[in-house]
Amino acid sequence: MSDAGLEATGARATDAFRINLSWLVQLRWFAMFGQAVVITGVTWFMGVNLPLLPVSVILCLELTSNLGYVGWLRQEPEVSERMLVALVAFDLLLFTLLLYFCGGPQNPFSFLYLIHIAVAALVVRPKWTWGLVLLALFCSGALFFENVPLRMAGGEGIPFKAHLYGVWVALGVGATFIVYFMQRVNGALRSREAELAAAEQRTRRSDQLASLATLAAGAAHELSTPLSTIAVIVKELDRELGQAGVDDRLLADLRLIREQVERCREILIQLSSDSGTTHAESQSQLELPLLVRRALENLQETDRVDVVLSDEAQGYAVRVPERALVRALRGLIKNALDASSGQKRVRVEVAVLGSGWRFEVIDRGSGMSDEVLRRAVEPFFTTKEPGRGMGLGLFLTRAVVEGLGGQLLIQSQQGEGTRATVVLPHSEDNGSASQASDG
């Protein structure tokens, strides 16, 4: 593994240890509160005679150490696994001291050693957990030989019924902690499963994009020769028919064919250069109104498109891979125009958000069913007539948007239309045009 990879792995481990330490600190607050409540209850309401001075000193040690950890964590330090082990071991020793002055094994809360072991199993590796198990066994075993017996205020022993009450309370405390631990573990597992599913989906889309890139490069290479041949023949026909005095309408149609062939060649050149990926394209800065105008270029029936830019978006500049993003946004507008038959209008809304900016395309077409909406972004899925689309537009648009750290959201209602929303985050260079020029 490279040095960079080792550093990244180390950074992730440090972050995980810091999160676990923060969680332990929060858990200790609850433990201290519970200990204080139990000690107060058995002393004042049950009449148990506890050595309050040493017990108070132990609680003060817990409080002081936790305040120290809180202040230290605010500095965002590097946290190692050994620190977590040391904290759990320290808590085991403090708990043993507390039990020593509170009856030792006779104390119904003595089984809460298991809680410390459960904590260790969650935050450190097995080898350290087993070491802490041995420490807990040693400490609990030592209490069998030496402890301060529990006595009532009159000096007599603890009644058996009072002991049973203590067992009942201890059971409630232990059950609460166990439920909390299990929920934490289940939550972590669900989060990990979601991360794995998302990673698999990203990998699958990357593989699909790689296949499309290979297909695009091959198609561009194979189509370049016949298109060049067509261009040469059309040029010759144009020249010869012009000399022969053919009807101007036929010549106009021929020149239109030449223009469309040239456009096809330009598209193939772009496919050959970037093969459907955006990572290699350098980013350029442009204002959102200009971005919208570029997206509307080369589209038919743009007179049916209503563009609405918020006040913040009017002079807002973004830094993006212009060609890829323009192509992606143009595809959304084209889809909306295709879906809006007759003279139905398409609305494009652009706004600046607190966390980024939004490009929204709204049509009043027939909408999509739930099944079509679910599959809309799949590659090669289309509901258009043969020859009017390959079903790659939304797939490639999502790939571009997600590659820039954004989201593509599709909402549709049958009979009402479709709303396609692109949300992209702010980049460091984003801002007003005046700020960009001043820099």
N, C-alpha and C positions, 0 to 999 in steps of 0.2 A: 504494500500500500504506500502511496506517495506521502510526503510530509504534509501536503495540504489536506489529504484525506484523513491522516492521523489527527491533525489539528481540528478538523471539522468534527470528527468523532469525539475528541476530547471536549470540545465546546458543548456538544449536545449532552454528554455525560455530566458536565459541570452544571448545566442548566437543570437537568433532571435532579441532581443532588440538591441544588438550591431550592427547587420546588418542594422536594421531600422534606428538607429542613424547615422551610416555611410552614408546611403542613404539620410537622411535629411540634413546632412552637405553638401553633394554634391549638393543637390537641392538649398540650401541657396546660394551657389556660383553663380548659374545661376540666382537666384532672385536678388542678389546684382548687378550682371552685368546688368541685365535688368533695374533695378531702376536707375543705373548710366547713362545708355544710354538714358532712357526717360527723366531724369532730364536735362541732357546736351542738348538733342534735343529741349525740350520746352523752355529752357532758351536762347540758342544761335540761334536757327533757327526760333522759333515761337515768340520770344520776350516776353515770360511770365515772370513776375517779381516774383521769388521765394525767400524766406528767406534762402539763401544758407548756412549761418552759422549753424542754428539748423538742417537743412537737412543734412549737412556734418557730424555733430556730430552723428546723427542717423546712417548714413552709416558707420561711424567709429566704433560705438558700434557693429553693425552687423559684420563688418570685424574682430574686436578684439575677439568677442565671438566665431566666427567660427574658427579662428586660435587657440584659446584655446581648442576647441573641437577636432581639428585635432591632436594637440599635446597629448591630453589626450587619444584619441583612439589608438594612437601608443603604449601605455602602456598596451593594451588589458585589460581594466578594466572590472569589473562587472557592467553591465548596467541594470537598473531597468525601469519598465514602467513609474514610476513617473518622471524619468529624461526626457523621451520623452514628457510626458505631460507638464512638465515645459518648455521645449524648444519650443513647439508649442505655449504655452501661452505667452512666452517671445516674440516670433515673432508676435503674434497678437497685443501685446502692442506696439512694435516698429512700426508695420504697422499703428496702430492707430495714433501714434505720427507723423508719416510721413504724413498721411492724414490731421491731424490737421493743419500742416503748409502749406498744399498744397490744400486747398479749402474744405476739409471735404466731405460731400455728393455731392458737386458740381464736385468733381474730378471724371472723367469717370472711373478711376481705382478702385473706392471704392468697386465695386462688387467682387473684388478679395479676399474679406473675404471668399468667397466660396472655394477658393483654399486651404486656411488654414484648413477649415473644412474637405475638401476631404483628405488632408494629415493626419489629425487626425483620420479619419475613417479607413485609411489604416494601421496605425502603433499602435493604442491603442484600448483598449476594448470599447464597446458601452457606458458604464457608464461614462468614461472619455471623450469620444467624445461629449456626450450630455452636459457635463459640459463646454467644450470648445465652443460649440454652444451658450450656454448662455452668456459666456464671449464675444464672437464675437457680439452678439446682443446688449449687454450692451455698448461695445465700439463704435459700429457703431451708436447706438442711441444717445450716448453722443455727437457725432460730430454734430448732428442736432442743439444742443444748443450752442456749442462753437467751433469755428474754425477760421482760418485765410483765408479770401476770396482770391480767385485767381484774380490777376490783371495783366494787360499788363504793359509794361515798362513805358508807358505814364500815368498810373494810371487808365485808363478806364477798364471796365469789359471785361471778355473774350468773344470774338465774338462767336455767336452760331455755325458758320461753324467750327471754331477751336475746339469747344467742340465736334462736330461730328467727326472730325478727331481723337480726343482723344478716343472717343467711339470705333471707327474702330480699332485703335491700341490695345486698351484694349481687344476687342473681339478676335483679333488675338492671343494675349498673353494667354487669358483664354482658347481658343480653343486648343492651343498647349499643355498647361498643362493638359487639359482634355484627349486629345488623349494619352499623355504620361502615365497618370494615368491608363487609360483603358488598354493600352498595358501591363503595369506592372501587373495589376490584372489578365488579360487573361493569361499572361505568368506564373504567380504563380499558376493559376488554372490548366493549362496544365501540369506544373511540378508536382503538387499534384496528378493529374490523372495518370501520368506516374509512380509516386512512388507507388500509390495504385495498379496499374496493375502489377507492378513488385513484390509488396508484395504478391498479390494474387497468382501470378505464383510461387513464392517461397514457399508459404503455400501449394499449390497444389502439388508441387514436393516433399515437406516434407511429405505430407500425402501418396503420392505414395511410397516414400522410406520406410515409416513406415509399409505400407501394404506389401511391398516386404520383409522387415526384418522379419515380422511375418510369411510370406509364406516360407522364406528361413529357419527359425528356425524350422518350422513344417516339412518341407521337409527333413531337415537334420536328425531330430528325426525319421521320418518314414522310411527313406532309410537306416539308420544305421543297422537295424536288417537284412534285406535281403542281404545287402552287406557283413555283417559278415558271414551270412550263405554261401554265394557264396565263400567267401575267405576260409572257412573251407573245403567245398567240393572240391574246386580246389586244395587245399593243399593235401588232401587225394588222389585225382586222380593223382596228380603229383608223390606222393610216390608210389602208387600201380602200375601205368603205368611204372614208372622207374624200379620197380622190375620185371615187366613182359617183359622188353626188347622191348618196343614200339619204333617206329621210332623216332630219335632225333628231326626231324622237328615238329612232333606233340608235343613232350615235350617242344620244344622252344615256340610253339604257346600257350601252356598251361601256361608256365611261363610268357609270355607276358600278358595273361589274368590276372594272379595274380598281376603283376605290375600295370596294369590299375585299378584293383579293389582297390589296396592300394592307388593309386593316388586319386581315387574317395573318399575314406574314409578320406584322408587328406583334400581334398576340403570341405567335409562335416564338418569336425572338425573346419575348419576356419569359415564356415558359422555359426556354432553353437556359436563360440566365439565372432564374431563381428556382426553377423546378417546384414551384408551389410552396416554398418556405419563405419565412419572413426574417429569420434570424440573421442572415447575411446582409440584409438591406440596412444601409445606414439610416439613422433617424434625422429628420429635418423638422424645423420649427415653422409652423404656419398657424394662422388664426382660424378659429372655428368657422366663420362665414366663408373663408376661402376653401376650407375642407369640404363644406357642403357643396359649393359650386363645382369643385373638382368631381365630387361624387355624382353630380347631375350631368356631367359631360358625356357625350356619346349615347345618351338615352333618348328614346323617342317619347313623345307626348309629355314632355316636362311641363307643358302648360297646365297639366292637371295636378301638379305638385304644389302644395302650399307649404312654404318654409316659415317656421316660427322660431326665432332665436330669442332667448331671454336677454334681459339687459346685461347681465354678467357675461353672457356668451358673445356679445357683439364684438368686443375687442380682446377676447381671451385667446391666448396662443398656447398651442400644445406641441410637444415634441414627440413625433411618432414616425414609424416607417411609412412614408406618405403613399407610395404606390400600392403596397399591400392593403393598407387600411382603406384607401379610397376605393379599391376594387371590392373589398368586403362590404362597405357601406352602399356602394352602387348596386351590388347584388340584392340587398334588402329592398332598396327603392324599386328596382326592376320587378322583383317578386310582387310587391304591392301593386304596381301598375298592371301587371299581368292578371292579378286576382280581382282588380276593380274594373269590371266590364263597363262598356258604354262610356258615359261621361262622369262616372263616380270619381271623386277627388281623393288624392292621397295627401296625408299630412305628415310633414317631417318636423319634429320638435327637437331643439338642441338647448340644453341647460347646463349650468355649472352647479355641481352639488358640493356639499361639505367635504366629501371624501374623494371626489373626482368629477367627471362630467358625463352627461347622458345624451345619447343619440337615439331618437325614437321614431319609428315609421309606423303609421296607422293607416290601415285601409278599411274600406267599407264593402269588402267583397263578400263571398259566400261563407267565409270562415272554414275551420277544419274540425273534423270529428276528433274525439279523444284519441282514437287509434292512430289517425294521421298525425295529430299533434305529438304523440309520443314518439313516432318514428321520423318526424320531420327533419331532424339533424343527422339522421343516418346517411352514410354515403350511398349514392346511387338509388336513393328512394325518391320517387317523384310521382305526382298525380297529374302532371302535364301530359299533353298529347305527345306521341312520338315525334322526335325532331325538334321539340321546343325546350328541351332541357334534359340534363343528364342526372339531376338529383344530387349535385355536388355543392351547390351554392351555399346553403346553410351550414353544411359540414365544414367547408373551407372558411366561411365567415367565423364560425365558432373557434376554429383552430387559430385564426389570426387574433381574435379578441382575447382568448385565453392565453395565448402566447405573450400578450401584452399585460397580463395580470388582471384582465377584466372578465365580464360575464355577458353572455347572450341569453336573453330571456324571451320566450315566445309565449304569448297569450292569445287564445282564439276562442271564439264562440260561433257555432254554426248559425248562419243567417245574419250575423252582425259584423263580422270582419275579424281582422288579426292585428295584433300589436307586437312589433318586434323591437326590443329594447337592448341597446348596447350600453353598458356601463363600464367606463375605463377609469382607473385611478389617476390621481395627479402624479406627474413626474416632477423631479426637482426643478426642471426648467420651465414648467407651466406657469402661466401668469398673464397679466395684461400685456398688450402690445407695447404700451408705454414703458412698462418695467423691463421688457425684453430689449427695447431699444436703448434704454438708459444703461443697461448692463454692458 
